Amino acid sequence: MSRSPSFSVKSELSPKLDPESLQQWVVAFCIIRFDLEQGQLIEECYPPGCLTQDEELEVAFSSFPDSVSQHQNRSSIHDCIFFFRFRRRGSSQIDASSTEMAEIDKKLTPKSPDVKVLRRSKSNNDSNDSRYMYGYVFNRQRHDERLKRGGEQKSVVILSHSPYSSVFRPLLQIMGPLYFDIGRKALEHIAAYVSMWPSPVPGKLMELPIGNAALKVNLPPAHSLPSENGMLFEESASSMAPFLPNNQSVPQGLFHDSDLFGIFRGLLLQLWVLWELLLIGEPMLIIAPTPPQCSEAVAGLVSLVAPLLCSVDFRPYFTIHDPEFAHLNSLQEGDTFPPMILGVTNLFFLKSLRNMPHVISVGSPAPNTNRLPLATRSSTGRISSRPEGFGFQQLSLKKFSPSNLLNAVKLRRDGPLCLMTEHKEAIWSTYSATTKPDTSILNRLIDAGMSPRVEESMSVVNNEILRRHFLELTTNFLAPFGPYFRTRTPSEGSSPFVDPPPLIPFNADEFLGSLSARGPGKFVSKRMRSNWLDLYRRFLQGPNFTPWFQRRRAVAEQEQHRLWRQARMKTDIQQLISKMSELEIVDSFNAIERHILEETQLDQSGRASTDSGATCQKLMGDLQAVFNVLPKDMQQLLLFNPQRAALLKGAPEHTKLPGRPLIQDGTCDYFVASFCFWSEITSPTSRSIFLPDVPESKYCQMNESSVSQYT
């Protein structure tokens, strides 16, 4: 991991730090040193004062490999990059969000008759509202016999609220070696350059200058980002599951840059089992020899369910110092583990979390360690279409043989504790998968042999094959939910000023019954066993469904609002009201006025769209056109409200439509009687909308003759 040779820092050309812009990408840059007497110490935190004391401790403990995972070879310098994720504490946003999700869970039980769409308030972009923080680590172990214990360790850490691994990994490859070259100045220079970056645009290819170099990176799409990461981005209905993306070359989920093939090379047949476990939110323990391998495995797992929003709490590198370890360690046999994916390297977790239902061992120990490596993959690279049995396989790519079967049985019998003596790639789980492995996909994978350079390029091809398949699998699995996100536009000749119809209400029992009758579709039914409905049932009850469904409904409603707003802009108001009855004209006046108020409120809150001005101008013209065809007495009543009078100030002369007379005079009783007649047959709130300043006693003076006089 060497710094780009073209990168250089010239102090006289370095930009000034913009702290507010920096927060869009990075919370802080930290330098952490392992002290033999005091333990992990934060030497530098830039900008200072960004972390609480508890957060500093958590970052410090998570920024170094466990002793058992450290390389035992005596090379002078060893660098590695990995990342971790931890829950922020002491934020009111966390408790509020947790309560909100609990309420949603209650409403989405299978017995619930309907799913009510929750409205998400506009974020104030305060980064302290994030529930989680990510730490991207460049760790250097330097061996020197002249030092105590024969060496030293330091870590350069980038802290962020965003899971932008495609940005921070290459940035660490520049920043890490640069810090060990020039010290603290590296933090100041890099921070200043990052603060010059444009705002993040999810789902887009961005060019981010850093010195005289530039990072060209794809950010994950908005629909895959947690809504509590401090920012809410504009989400497109067309790019979200259950619809296939328009451009499949664009990343559709988190950690699209993870080496899925490389880290799960020995467990390829089990990827479909892992996909199901993550889909339904089962707790999993991922154990690997080193932090880079376990964090890569967790990232690869999360990427499997794209484009589904992953709401399982995942920890790419989890240590015994994490505050949540005490709770997990206290769980007894029979207790339910929370839906989490824990990436660990410390073998102590095999004993302390022995009741974890699913344990996955990945990766290979480094050479010259006291943990034995797994045998290399066979050169054929072909997959037997007959998987090994017993609900668990060692899953190397070797062909079926009696010895492999015996090894698999022995591995299952010994359990995960066998990893204490020898590392092996394996899965321990009693889960019976519904999805069948697609061996045609596996047989398309390319075996690069032993050449590292060729293997790296082939991994890119293999990752693309695997990721595209699971993207298609997840999208087709979610396809039956499509009707609940279907938007409708105003029919020809109807008024676009009325409220759009609500989306189809969701009922879990009705959905499962309907799905059982019609089937999940050819793509899914071809790849799943007969119990596929159980997988849907478990998905509905799992932690991923509710947040995804609620967010997808909110986006669909937003899209429908946009379509109806667009229809209002294109409507010829004169032609529309020429076909309306007087009652419909009054309703249209009420609706247009409400839309103007909504646009004004959006503008005042700073959330107005770019065409808000043109929309308001069009609506004002429509409002005046409707006002002009109302009876004269009704116009005068409407002007009793000072705010409405100001809104209608400067209205043009009354327009007479064909076949519709204009009333020029009348009495006050007639005004009130006519309006009350409309109020009774339209909506009970109309009086307060049209006549807020008329005293209640005035309504009481009316009699039936007043109404019959009008009718």
Disulfide bonds with the S-S distance in Angstrom:
none
